[in-house]
Amino acid sequence: MDVRKLKRDIVFRQRLRGMDFAFHSTWGLFSPRGVDEGSRLLIEQLEVGPEDICLDLGCGYGPIGMAMGRLANKGKVYLVDRDFVAVEYAGKNVKVNRLSNCQVRLGNGFEGLATGKFNVVAANLPAKVGKELLYILLSDAKRRLVSGGALYLVSVSGLRAFIKRACEEIFGNYEKLKQGRHYTVAKAVKSRRKDRHENQGG
């Protein structure tokens, strides 16, 4: 086996929601040879306005955030991942696709992101992320969404019942948008009415 060849970037093109993208990836990243089914399902369901401020949480090499970058062409998109290799490749892909409204950051969840609010937060949740971390991410997402903003999630269908319970507990609502063969896309919306916790400055 030619190890030198394996170390070269994996390069592919993919059409997402009618938009063409070029991707660079590498072995060790999630779904390195093509955008995974879950991310593709999520991208199809996103409602993003042209001036929205968006966040791709756990961006990998960047397909979800880059799609939002095209949709929010007059807004801004932040792509965040705790894996420095993923961040390196997301940054490369943003440049290759000339997405000047996208910024890539290294960080764990919302940590390290400057204070500010988002219209849309999207995440492809890892199957083994752990329920404790999911609660943290959902709670942080609610706090950082504008009133009426939306959280879009895709997860393996085995997590669907837990995601539904957690969204209903934290957001007070849950909507299943798409049921794929292996994945479920869901949405939770931050109420336009301030709740008691926010009024107390939480």
N, C-alpha and C positions, 0 to 999 in steps of 0.2 A: 504493500500500500504506500502511495506517495504522500508522505506527511506534509511536504511543502504545498502540495495541491490542496490538502485539507485545511491548511492555514489561510488560504486565500478567502477573500470575502465571497459569500454566497450572494449572487446577484439575480434578482428576478423582477418581473413586472407583474402588476396585478390591477385588475379593474374592480373598484369598490364603489358601489352606488352610482355607477355610470361615470366614474372619474378614474383616470389612469394614473398610476403611481409607479415609481421605480424604488426598489428596496435593496439595501445592502444588509446582510446578516452574517452570522457566524455560528459555528457549532457551540452548543452550550446555552444559547438563548432559546426561549420558548418558540416552537414552531418555526425553525429557521429557514425552511425551504418554501414557505408559503403562508399567507395569513390564515390563521386557524378559523374553524367553523364558527366558534363562539364570537370572535371579534367581528366576523363578517355579518353575523346575525344582528349584533348590537349596532353596527354602523348603519344597517338598513332601517333601524327603528328610531334613530336619533332625530329629534326635532331641535334644530339649531338655527337661530336667526343670524343675519349677516353681521350684526354688531355685538353679538354675545361674547361674554368672557367665559371661557371654558377651561376645564381641567380634565386631563387624561391621567387617572390615578393608577400607577403601575403600568407604565406605557410600553414596556418592552422596547422593541426597535421602532415603535411609533405609529402603527397603522390607524388606530382609533383617533389619536390626537391629530394626525395629519389630515384625516377625513374631516374632522371638525374644523381644522384650519382652512380648508377649502370652502366649507359651508359658512363659516364666520369670517368671510374675507375682509370685512371692515372691523372685526373685533380682535380678540387676542386669545391664544390658546397656550396653556402651560402643560407640558408633558413631564411627569415626575416618575422616577423609579429609584429604588434603593440599590439596584445592581449597576455598578459603574460601567460595565461592558454594555448593558442595555442603553444606558444614557449616551455612551459614546456613539453607538450605532443610530440611535434616535436622532442625535444631533447631525450625524452625517446624512441621514435620510431627509431631514428637514431642509438641509442645504441643497442636496441633489434635486429636490422637488421645488426649490425656490419658494419656500413658505416663510416669508419674512415676518408673518404675524405669530409664529410659533416660537416659544422659548422652552428649552429642555433643561431640567434641573435634577440634580442628584438629591434624593431625600427619602425619608421613611414616612409614607402617608403625607399628611399635611404639614409635618414638621419642616421648617426651613422655608416655607412659602410665606412671603410677606403678607401682612394682614390685608384683607380685601375679600370681596364677595364674588361668587361665580353664578352665572345664569344656568350653566349646565356642568355637572360632574359625571364622568363616565368611567366605568371600571370593569375590566374582565377579571373576575375574582378567581384566584388559584383554588383548586379543589381542596388543598390541604392547608389553607391559610389559618384555620383555627377560629372557633366561634368567638373567642374573646377579642381577637383582632378585628373581626368583622363588626362587632359592636362598637369598637373604637372608631373604625372608619366610617360607619354609618352615622354615628353621633357627630363626628367632626364634619362630615359632609353637610349635615343639616345646619350646623352652626355657620358654615362658610357659604351656604347658598343664599342668594337674595330671596326675598319674599316672593313666592310663586315659582322659584327656581326648581329644577328637576335633577334627580339622581337617576342615572341609567346603569343598570347592573346586568351582566351576563354571568351565569354560573352553571356548573354541571347540574343536571336536573335533580340529582340526589340532594342538593342543598336547597331546593325550591321551597320546601315547607319551612325550613329555618329562616330563609331570607324573607319570606312572607311575614312570619311572626315578628321578626326583628324590625322590619319596615313599619308594620302596623304599630308596634310599640313605640318606636322612635319618631316616626313621621305622622302616625295616625292614618296612613293610607298605603295602599299597595296595588299596583296594576300589572298583571301579566300581559306583556306585549306580544311575545312570540314563543312558541314551544317548538324547539327543534328536536331532532332525533336524540341528541345527547345534551343539549343546552337549553336554558330558559333565559329569556330577556325580560327584565322587569323594570318598573319605574316607580319612584316615590317622589312626591311633590311637597315642598315646604309650604305650609299653610300661609296664606296672606295675612292671617291674624296672628299677631305676636302672642306667643304663649307665656305662661307665668315665669318659666325658667329664663327666657330671654329678657323679660322685663326686669329680672333680678340681676341682669348683667352676665348671665352664664353663657 
